[in-house]
Amino acid sequence: MKHALIIDDSATERAILTGCLKEIGIDVSIAISGEEALEKIKDINPDVILLDVVLPGRSGFEICRELKGTEDTNKIPIILCSTKGTEMDKFWGKKQGADAYIPKPVDQEELIRTVKQLIQ
């Protein structure tokens, strides 16, 4: 079974994202900060990461850049999910190595389609 790591400090967003992923048979782990996520990634080795941009401590952009710059984690697909949804934000997210950028509120069909595409 595939496994996703959701990194988001909003309980509401985590619940929405978790519901979407479980609907398509994906196990979910949660982290509420980038630092917590970096610890969990070592243990669970997720198939996909859903990463908020605005987080306590380090930003999602920083976490994405670090994960994509590390040999152990650079192959894990990262989907940035953020209320920061301007074209510049999307451009910057891609420059940090994100595989996809979905603005919040998340279009659940787009999320499911994107996840399936990235973890095939």
C-alpha positions, 0 to 999 in steps of 0.5 A: 500500500502507498504511503503519504506524508501530509505536512500542514499546521491546519487541522482542517486542511489535514483532515481534508487531505487525509480524507481524500488520500484514504478514499483512494487507499493511501495510508497517511502520516501527519507532521505539523512542522517541517522539523517534525516532517524531516524526522518522520521521513526517515522512518516512513519513507513516504511515496508522496509528500503533501507540503504546506508552504506557510508552516511554523519554523521553516517554510515549505519552500525551504523544506522542499528545497532540502528534501530535493537536495538530499540523495535519500529523499530527492526522488519522493514526489512533493506536492505543495498545497498552499493558500499562496496561489499566485503564479509567482508562488507556483513558479517559486515552488517549482524552482524549489523542486516541487513536482506539483503545486495545488492552491488551497482550498484544494480541488479534491479531484485535482489532488487525487489525479495529481497524487495518482499521476505522481505515485504510479 
